[in-house]
Amino acid sequence: MFWWRTEVRPGVWVAFTDAGAGNLALHVGDDPAEVLRRRGFLEAEAGLPAGSFQYMNQVHGNAVAYIGDAADSSAPGGPTADGMVSSGRPLAVMVADCVPVVLAGSAPGGKPILAVAHAGRPGVASGVIPATVARMRAEGAKDIHAWIGPSICGSCYEVPEGMRADVAAAVPATWSTTSWGTPGLDLPAGARSQLEAQGVTVDYSGPCTLENEELFSYRGNPDTGRFAGLVWISE
């Protein structure tokens, strides 16, 4: 169920699920009742009540939503955004090759500030990660750390030459060449460079989704599901 899971600071947990947890997305043609059942089982495994994790309607942009203590019911899929920040509400980001970034910091008095970002190619290029960090700091977050989940690597993510040039012009660290010698993009490297430029420490970076059958990969199968990056506070 969990590809990686750890208590990153007292009472604060970060995890990335694997294919064993099943598809967690409502937008890929799966039975919604089954998706909700899997989400509930995941929450139980995390020691949380059903419906605790806040998901978002991800659109490959750079908008960041602030989530209060109650569930966001403004839209069926949650807020339309590619980043979320909360002062305690458990958060989830869904991916299947894009970079899932999970963050945690502390506000004055030690209260955790949590965040997630969905950093696909457009999101990395348009700065969703710096925007998420900025929103955390607007809430008073200090000592921010980040965990980069499994995503497609620069040796596997082939793109047209012009696309590589455009993205690398915005984020130079994304420039790569695939293992077979064609133009590529290294989105995890781009995400790391943006985090480090913001003074954020990266404590973990997951493996390539395309190279691991235990993870979902859209490049490997366009009909695949989505796994999740998660952050929550235990009681």
SELUM-841399 format. One line per 5 residues: for each residue y, z, x of C-alpha. Coordinates in Angstrom, 1 decimal, decimal comma. Layout:
<sites>
Y Z X | ...
</sites>
This chain:
<sites>
0,0 0,0 0,0 | 2,5 0,9 2,8 | 2,8 -1,3 5,8 | 5,0 1,3 7,4 | 6,2 4,7 6,1
7,9 7,6 7,8 | 10,2 10,5 7,2 | 13,2 9,3 9,2 | 15,2 12,6 8,9 | 14,4 15,8 7,0
13,7 14,8 3,4 | 14,6 11,2 3,8 | 11,8 8,6 3,7 | 11,8 4,9 4,6 | 8,9 2,5 3,8
7,9 -1,1 3,6 | 5,0 -2,1 1,3 | 2,3 -4,6 2,0 | 0,4 -7,1 -0,2 | -2,0 -4,3 -1,1
0,8 -2,8 -3,3 | 0,9 -6,0 -5,2 | 3,8 -8,1 -6,3 | 6,8 -6,0 -7,1 | 9,2 -8,7 -8,4
9,9 -9,6 -12,0 | 11,3 -13,1 -11,2 | 8,2 -14,9 -9,8 | 6,3 -15,6 -13,0 | 4,0 -12,5 -12,8
3,2 -10,4 -15,9 | 6,1 -8,0 -16,3 | 3,9 -5,2 -17,6 | 1,8 -5,5 -14,5 | 4,8 -5,5 -12,2
6,2 -2,4 -13,9 | 2,7 -0,7 -13,6 | 2,7 -1,4 -9,9 | 6,2 -0,1 -9,4 | 5,2 3,1 -11,2
2,1 3,5 -9,1 | 4,3 3,0 -6,0 | 6,7 5,7 -7,2 | 3,9 8,1 -7,8 | 2,6 7,5 -4,2
6,1 8,3 -3,0 | 6,2 11,5 -5,0 | 8,8 10,2 -7,5 | 9,0 9,9 -11,3 | 8,4 6,5 -12,8
11,5 4,4 -12,8 | 13,1 6,1 -9,9 | 13,6 3,1 -7,5 | 16,7 1,1 -8,2 | 16,0 -2,7 -7,8
18,7 -5,4 -7,8 | 19,0 -9,0 -8,9 | 19,1 -10,7 -5,5 | 21,1 -13,9 -5,3 | 21,4 -14,6 -1,5
25,0 -13,5 -1,4 | 27,0 -10,6 0,2 | 28,0 -8,5 -2,7 | 27,2 -4,8 -2,4 | 26,7 -2,4 -5,4
27,2 1,3 -5,4 | 24,5 3,0 -7,4 | 25,0 6,4 -9,1 | 22,4 9,0 -9,9 | 21,3 7,3 -13,2
19,5 4,0 -13,4 | 21,8 1,0 -13,5 | 21,2 -0,6 -16,9 | 23,9 -3,2 -16,7 | 21,3 -6,0 -16,3
17,5 -6,3 -16,7 | 17,0 -6,7 -13,0 | 19,6 -4,2 -11,9 | 23,0 -5,1 -10,4 | 23,5 -8,6 -9,2
23,9 -8,0 -5,5 | 22,2 -8,3 -2,2 | 23,1 -4,8 -0,9 | 23,1 -1,4 -2,6 | 24,4 2,0 -1,5
23,7 5,4 -3,1 | 24,3 9,0 -2,5 | 20,7 9,9 -3,4 | 19,3 7,4 -5,9 | 16,1 5,8 -4,4
16,6 2,1 -3,5 | 14,4 -0,9 -3,2 | 14,9 -4,4 -1,7 | 12,4 -7,2 -2,3 | 11,5 -9,9 0,2
8,8 -12,4 1,3 | 10,2 -13,8 4,6 | 13,9 -12,7 4,2 | 14,9 -9,6 6,2 | 14,7 -6,3 4,4
17,1 -3,8 5,9 | 17,0 -0,1 5,0 | 19,7 2,3 6,1 | 20,5 6,0 6,0 | 23,5 8,0 7,1
25,0 11,4 6,4 | 28,2 12,2 4,6 | 30,2 15,3 5,5 | 28,1 18,3 4,7 | 24,9 16,5 5,5
24,3 14,8 2,2 | 22,3 11,6 2,8 | 23,9 8,2 2,1 | 21,2 5,6 1,5 | 21,4 1,7 1,5
19,3 -1,4 1,4 | 20,3 -5,1 2,2 | 18,5 -8,4 1,4 | 19,3 -10,5 4,4 | 18,0 -14,0 4,0
19,6 -17,0 5,8 | 22,7 -17,2 3,5 | 23,1 -13,4 3,5 | 22,9 -13,1 7,3 | 25,4 -15,9 7,7
27,8 -14,5 5,1 | 27,7 -10,9 6,4 | 25,8 -8,9 3,8 | 24,7 -6,4 6,5 | 28,2 -5,6 7,8
29,4 -5,4 4,1 | 26,6 -2,9 3,4 | 27,5 -0,8 6,4 | 31,2 -0,9 5,4 | 30,3 0,3 1,9
28,3 3,2 3,3 | 31,2 4,2 5,5 | 33,5 4,0 2,5 | 31,3 6,7 1,0 | 31,7 8,8 4,1
28,5 7,9 5,9 | 28,2 8,8 9,6 | 25,4 8,5 12,1 | 23,9 5,5 10,3 | 20,5 4,3 11,4
18,7 1,1 10,2 | 15,1 0,0 9,8 | 14,4 -3,8 9,8 | 11,2 -4,6 7,8 | 8,7 -7,4 8,2
10,3 -10,9 8,0 | 9,7 -14,4 9,3 | 10,3 -14,6 13,0 | 12,3 -17,0 15,1 | 9,2 -18,7 16,4
8,0 -19,6 12,9 | 11,1 -20,2 10,9 | 11,8 -24,0 11,2 | 15,1 -25,4 9,9 | 17,0 -28,6 10,2
19,2 -28,9 13,4 | 22,4 -28,9 11,4 | 21,4 -25,7 9,6 | 20,6 -23,9 12,8 | 24,0 -24,9 14,2
25,8 -23,7 11,1 | 24,1 -20,3 10,9 | 24,3 -19,8 14,7 | 28,0 -20,6 14,6 | 28,4 -17,5 12,4
25,8 -15,3 14,0 | 24,9 -16,6 17,5 | 21,8 -14,4 17,9 | 20,0 -16,4 15,2 | 19,7 -19,5 17,3
16,0 -20,1 18,1 | 13,3 -22,7 18,8 | 10,0 -22,6 17,1 | 6,8 -22,2 19,0 | 6,2 -25,9 18,5
9,6 -26,8 19,9 | 11,7 -27,6 16,8 | 15,0 -26,0 15,7 | 14,6 -22,5 14,2 | 16,4 -19,4 13,1
15,7 -15,9 14,2 | 17,0 -13,9 11,3 | 15,6 -10,5 12,5 | 17,6 -11,0 15,8 | 20,7 -11,9 13,8
20,3 -8,8 11,6 | 19,8 -6,6 14,7 | 22,9 -8,1 16,3 | 25,0 -7,4 13,2 | 23,8 -3,8 13,0
24,4 -3,1 16,6 | 27,9 -4,7 16,4 | 28,7 -2,2 13,7 | 27,5 0,7 15,9 | 24,3 1,2 13,9
21,1 2,2 15,7 | 18,0 0,2 14,8 | 14,9 2,4 14,9 | 12,2 0,0 13,7 | 11,6 -3,7 13,3
8,6 -5,1 11,6 | 6,4 -8,1 12,4 | 6,4 -11,7 11,2 | 5,5 -12,2 7,6 | 4,1 -15,7 8,2
1,8 -14,4 10,9 | 0,3 -11,5 8,8 | -2,0 -12,1 5,9 | -1,4 -8,5 4,7 | 2,3 -9,4 3,9
3,8 -11,9 1,4 | 5,3 -15,0 2,9 | 7,2 -17,7 0,9 | 6,9 -20,1 3,7 | 3,1 -19,5 3,7
2,8 -19,8 -0,1 | 5,8 -20,6 -2,4 | 3,9 -19,0 -5,3 | 3,6 -15,6 -3,4 | 4,8 -12,2 -4,6
7,4 -9,9 -3,1 | 7,0 -6,7 -1,1 | 9,6 -4,1 -0,9 | 11,7 -2,0 1,6 | 12,3 1,4 0,2
14,4 4,5 0,9 | 14,3 7,8 -1,0 | 14,9 11,5 -0,7 | 11,9 13,9 -1,3 | 12,4 17,1 -3,1
</sites>
